[in-house]
Amino acid sequence: MEKQAIVISPNQRMPITNSGNGWFNAATLMALLEDAKKNYRVDADRVYFTGLSGGANTSIELGLTQTARLAAIVPIALTSTPTNDPNVCVLKPLPIWAFHGALDTPSRSTSIKVWLDTKCGASAMRAVTVYPNGGHNGATWDTAYADLSLYDWLLQQRISDRQ
């Protein structure tokens, strides 16, 4: 069966000028999503965010600030966790599938799941896949995005299923 999706893939830098201060922030990404909703038929029940490295951190930030508007997040090669955020447990109902490379910084490989399970209690809505030969590079993110089961899993996630 053919599946349709709208993919918005912002780059770290501003278009055309290739300048900017780096990573997109949550407000900028949500404004981009709202613009897409105005111009395309977006299924608001199935909005997912994913990112690589610093973009993975931003997907966590979005999860913290926009939980009710996201069906799931997929951080890949996460570089940190917001351990001091007092609102971390708002992530508990949000489906999260994290991907890491075992050759990346060792503490990252399961940090998001361990961190959330410790702070908020265990949840079946969290999964971590660790690639034994993956580092902080394409061996991790190319492999994750090539995994068709990721897309099947994403399409099963709906905001309305959590309410």
ABEGO torsion letter per residue (X at the ends): XBBBBBBBBBBABBBGAGBEAEBBBAAAAAAAAAAAAAABBBBAABBBBBBBEAAAAAAAAAAAAAAAABABBBBBGBABBBAABAAAAAAAABBBBBBBBAABBAAAAAAAAAAAAAAAEBBAABBBBBBAABBBBAAAAAAAAABAAAAAAAAABBAAAAX
